[in-house]
Amino acid sequence: MNPIGSSLQYWLVNHPSILNFTWIPGQTVGASPLFLSLTLLCYLSLTFLLLLLRLPPLKPHILRSMSVVHNLVLLLLSFAMALGCIFTIVYHTPQLHWIICFPPKTPPSGPLFFWAYVFYLSKVLELVDTLLIIVGNSIRRLTFLHVYHHATVLIMCYLWLQTSQSLFPVALVTNTCVHVLMYGYYLLSALGVRPKWKRLVTDCQIVQLLFSFAVSGVMLYYHFGGSGCSGFSGWCFNAVFNASLLALFVDFHAKSYANRKTREAQKLKGS
């Protein structure tokens, strides 16, 4: 391996803090139902409170600076998580099929679970998205899909770690790759550039969810055809959540782009 690859492998996989990571309920920061419950309660309460108060929007330059920093941090963090999980899969996973089916009673420790933990904490940071929408007076962008996704994905990530859920490495890589694209779009938009690939972000999210169902079929084969896979109860929650997200994303996609086509057709008629 070249020096750059060796350096990345050390900092993304073999660093002692990553290699020796262990999720310990009640001890690791965020590893308790109380932390999860209070975070969700604060998020939902603050969202509804700010909507009721209807505070004056922030000045455009302040909001733009906040959005640039927020989206840049999440873009870089998503890239690091994707790269870290990929390096772990390639250089540390004992057997390749472990990324789909952990053996029963797998302890939540090691590099894969470290990156799942970073992913979990990043979902707390992502809740700021909602605050930026509200203080930017862009209430029309605050949909049920947005709030539901942000709140429920936090529970999903908690269960990944709490149950040592099988299949999360695949979900982590695909999700962070989509988020690199998504936060890249948001960052450029905050900088005043309007990329023409907004629809691509939604399309990729839908493809990601469809792919998760396809890979889940392989996991179920391993689970029921062998000695079982770790964290099956967590996967059940994940599957229901993904199904609900897919339905909401398809509905959002249909309404958003159907309305756009209608507006474009009306413009052509009027010209």
C-alpha positions as CSV (number, residue, x, y, z in Angstrom):
1,M,0.0,0.0,0.0
2,N,1.3,3.5,-0.8
3,P,2.1,6.0,2.0
4,I,-1.2,7.9,1.6
5,G,-3.2,4.7,1.8
6,S,-1.3,3.5,4.8
7,S,-1.8,6.9,6.5
8,L,-5.6,6.8,5.8
9,Q,-5.8,3.2,7.0
10,Y,-4.2,4.2,10.3
11,W,-6.3,7.3,10.9
12,L,-9.6,5.8,9.7
13,V,-9.3,2.2,11.0
14,N,-6.2,1.4,13.1
15,H,-6.0,4.5,15.4
16,P,-6.4,3.2,19.0
17,S,-9.5,5.3,19.6
18,I,-11.2,3.7,16.6
19,L,-9.8,0.2,16.9
20,N,-10.7,-0.1,20.6
21,F,-14.0,1.7,20.5
22,T,-16.8,0.0,22.4
23,W,-20.4,1.2,22.7
24,I,-21.2,0.9,26.4
25,P,-24.9,1.5,27.4
26,G,-25.1,4.2,30.0
27,Q,-21.4,5.1,29.8
28,T,-20.7,6.1,26.2
29,V,-21.9,9.6,25.4
30,G,-25.4,9.3,24.0
31,A,-25.7,5.6,24.8
32,S,-28.9,5.8,26.8
33,P,-32.6,5.9,26.2
34,L,-32.7,9.1,28.3
35,F,-30.3,11.0,26.0
36,L,-32.2,9.8,22.9
37,S,-35.6,10.8,24.4
38,L,-34.5,14.2,25.6
39,T,-32.8,15.0,22.3
40,L,-36.0,14.1,20.4
41,L,-38.2,16.0,22.9
42,C,-36.0,19.1,22.6
43,Y,-36.0,18.9,18.8
44,L,-39.7,18.6,18.4
45,S,-40.5,21.1,21.1
46,L,-38.1,23.7,19.8
47,T,-39.4,23.2,16.3
48,F,-43.1,23.7,17.2
49,L,-42.2,26.6,19.6
50,L,-40.3,28.5,16.9
51,L,-43.1,27.9,14.4
52,L,-45.6,29.4,16.9
53,L,-43.5,32.4,17.8
54,R,-42.9,33.4,14.2
55,L,-39.7,35.3,15.1
56,P,-38.3,37.8,12.5
57,P,-35.9,36.1,10.1
58,L,-32.2,36.4,10.5
59,K,-30.3,38.9,8.3
60,P,-29.4,37.2,5.0
61,H,-25.7,37.4,5.4
62,I,-25.8,35.9,8.9
63,L,-28.1,33.1,7.7
64,R,-25.8,32.5,4.7
65,S,-22.7,32.2,6.9
66,M,-24.4,29.8,9.2
67,S,-25.7,27.7,6.4
68,V,-22.3,27.6,4.7
69,V,-20.5,26.4,7.9
70,H,-23.3,23.9,8.7
71,N,-23.3,22.3,5.3
72,L,-19.5,22.3,4.9
73,V,-19.1,20.5,8.2
74,L,-21.7,17.9,7.3
75,L,-20.3,17.5,3.8
76,L,-16.8,16.8,5.2
77,L,-18.1,14.6,8.0
78,S,-20.2,12.5,5.5
79,F,-17.2,12.1,3.3
80,A,-15.0,11.0,6.3
81,M,-17.7,8.5,7.5
82,A,-18.1,7.0,4.0
83,L,-14.3,6.7,3.6
84,G,-13.8,5.3,7.1
85,C,-16.5,2.6,6.8
86,I,-15.2,1.6,3.3
87,F,-11.6,1.3,4.6
88,T,-12.8,-0.7,7.6
89,I,-14.8,-3.1,5.3
90,V,-11.8,-3.6,3.0
91,Y,-9.0,-3.8,5.6
92,H,-10.5,-4.9,8.9
93,T,-13.7,-6.9,8.4
94,P,-13.0,-10.7,9.1
95,Q,-15.3,-11.9,6.4
96,L,-17.0,-9.9,3.7
97,H,-20.5,-11.2,4.4
98,W,-20.2,-9.6,7.9
99,I,-21.2,-6.3,6.3
100,I,-24.6,-7.9,5.7
101,C,-24.9,-10.4,8.6
102,F,-23.0,-10.0,11.8
103,P,-22.8,-13.3,13.8
104,P,-25.3,-13.6,16.7
105,K,-24.3,-11.7,19.8
106,T,-21.6,-9.6,18.1
107,P,-20.4,-7.0,20.6
108,P,-20.7,-3.3,19.4
109,S,-17.0,-2.7,19.3
110,G,-14.3,-1.9,16.8
111,P,-14.0,0.4,13.8
112,L,-17.4,-0.4,12.1
113,F,-19.2,0.5,15.3
114,F,-17.0,3.6,15.8
115,W,-18.2,4.9,12.5
116,A,-21.8,4.0,13.3
117,Y,-21.3,6.0,16.5
118,V,-20.0,9.0,14.6
119,F,-23.0,8.6,12.2
120,Y,-25.4,8.6,15.2
121,L,-23.9,11.8,16.6
122,S,-23.9,13.4,13.2
123,K,-27.7,12.9,13.1
124,V,-27.9,15.1,16.2
125,L,-26.0,17.8,14.3
126,E,-28.3,17.4,11.3
127,L,-31.2,18.6,13.5
128,V,-29.8,22.1,13.0
129,D,-31.2,21.9,9.4
130,T,-34.6,22.5,10.8
131,L,-33.6,25.5,12.8
132,L,-31.9,27.1,9.8
133,I,-35.1,26.6,7.8
134,I,-37.2,28.3,10.4
135,V,-34.9,31.2,11.2
136,G,-34.5,31.7,7.5
137,N,-38.3,32.2,7.1
138,S,-38.5,29.3,4.6
139,I,-41.4,27.6,6.3
140,R,-42.7,26.1,3.0
141,R,-39.6,23.9,3.0
142,L,-40.5,22.5,6.4
143,T,-42.4,19.4,5.5
144,F,-43.7,16.5,7.5
145,L,-41.1,14.3,5.6
146,H,-38.3,16.6,6.8
147,V,-39.2,16.5,10.6
148,Y,-40.2,12.8,10.5
149,H,-37.0,11.8,8.8
150,H,-34.7,13.8,11.2
151,A,-36.5,12.5,14.3
152,T,-36.8,8.8,13.4
153,V,-33.4,8.4,11.8
154,L,-31.9,9.2,15.2
155,I,-33.8,6.2,16.8
156,M,-32.6,4.0,13.9
157,C,-29.0,4.9,14.5
158,Y,-29.3,4.3,18.2
159,L,-30.7,0.8,17.5
160,W,-27.8,0.1,15.1
161,L,-25.4,0.3,18.1
162,Q,-27.7,-0.9,20.9
163,T,-28.6,-4.1,19.0
164,S,-25.4,-4.6,17.0
165,Q,-27.7,-4.5,14.0
166,S,-26.7,-6.4,10.9
167,L,-26.6,-4.6,7.5
168,F,-25.8,-1.2,9.0
169,P,-22.4,-1.0,7.2
170,V,-24.1,-1.1,3.8
171,A,-26.7,1.5,5.0
172,L,-23.9,3.7,6.4
173,V,-21.9,3.8,3.2
174,T,-24.8,4.4,0.9
175,N,-26.4,7.0,3.1
176,T,-23.2,9.0,3.6
177,C,-22.4,8.9,-0.1
178,V,-25.8,10.3,-0.8
179,H,-25.3,12.9,1.9
180,V,-22.0,14.0,0.3
181,L,-24.1,14.8,-2.8
182,M,-26.9,16.4,-0.9
183,Y,-24.8,18.6,1.4
184,G,-22.6,19.5,-1.6
185,Y,-25.8,20.8,-3.3
186,Y,-26.9,22.7,-0.1
187,L,-23.4,24.2,0.3
188,L,-23.3,25.5,-3.3
189,S,-26.8,26.9,-2.9
190,A,-25.7,28.7,0.3
191,L,-22.8,30.2,-1.6
192,G,-25.2,31.6,-4.2
193,V,-24.7,28.8,-6.9
194,R,-27.8,26.9,-8.0
195,P,-26.8,23.5,-9.2
196,K,-29.1,21.9,-11.7
197,W,-29.0,18.5,-10.0
198,K,-31.4,19.0,-7.1
199,R,-33.7,16.3,-8.5
200,L,-30.7,13.9,-8.6
201,V,-30.5,14.1,-4.8
202,T,-34.1,13.0,-4.4
203,D,-33.6,10.3,-7.0
204,C,-30.5,9.0,-5.2
205,Q,-32.4,8.8,-1.9
206,I,-35.1,6.7,-3.5
207,V,-32.6,4.4,-5.2
208,Q,-30.8,4.1,-1.8
209,L,-34.0,2.9,-0.1
210,L,-34.8,0.5,-2.9
211,F,-31.3,-0.9,-2.7
212,S,-31.6,-1.4,1.1
213,F,-34.7,-3.6,0.5
214,A,-32.8,-5.7,-2.1
215,V,-29.8,-6.2,0.2
216,S,-32.2,-7.0,3.1
217,G,-33.3,-10.0,1.1
218,V,-29.7,-11.3,1.3
219,M,-29.6,-10.6,5.0
220,L,-32.8,-12.5,5.6
221,Y,-31.4,-15.5,3.6
222,Y,-28.4,-15.6,5.9
223,H,-30.6,-15.1,9.0
224,F,-33.1,-17.8,8.4
225,G,-30.8,-20.1,6.4
226,G,-28.0,-20.2,9.0
227,S,-27.4,-19.5,12.6
228,G,-29.0,-16.1,12.5
229,C,-27.8,-12.5,12.2
230,S,-27.2,-10.1,15.1
231,G,-29.7,-7.3,15.8
232,F,-32.7,-8.7,13.9
233,S,-35.1,-6.6,16.1
234,G,-33.2,-3.5,15.1
235,W,-33.4,-4.4,11.5
236,C,-37.2,-4.9,11.8
237,F,-37.5,-1.2,12.9
238,N,-35.2,-0.1,10.2
239,A,-37.2,-2.0,7.5
240,V,-40.5,-0.4,8.6
241,F,-38.8,3.1,8.8
242,N,-37.3,2.6,5.3
243,A,-40.7,1.6,3.9
244,S,-42.4,4.7,5.3
245,L,-39.6,6.9,4.0
246,L,-39.8,5.4,0.5
247,A,-43.5,6.1,0.4
248,L,-43.0,9.7,1.6
249,F,-40.1,10.3,-0.8
250,V,-42.0,8.9,-3.8
251,D,-45.0,11.1,-2.9
252,F,-42.7,14.2,-2.5
253,H,-41.0,13.4,-5.8
254,A,-44.3,13.0,-7.6
255,K,-45.8,16.2,-6.2
256,S,-42.7,18.4,-6.6
257,Y,-41.8,17.5,-10.1
258,A,-45.3,17.1,-11.4
259,N,-46.1,20.7,-10.1
260,R,-42.9,21.9,-11.8
261,K,-43.9,20.4,-15.1
262,T,-47.4,21.9,-14.8
263,R,-45.9,25.4,-14.2
264,E,-43.5,25.0,-17.1
265,A,-46.4,24.0,-19.4
266,Q,-48.5,27.0,-18.2
267,K,-45.5,29.3,-19.0
268,L,-45.2,27.9,-22.5
269,K,-48.9,28.4,-23.1
270,G,-48.7,32.0,-21.9
271,S,-45.7,32.9,-24.0
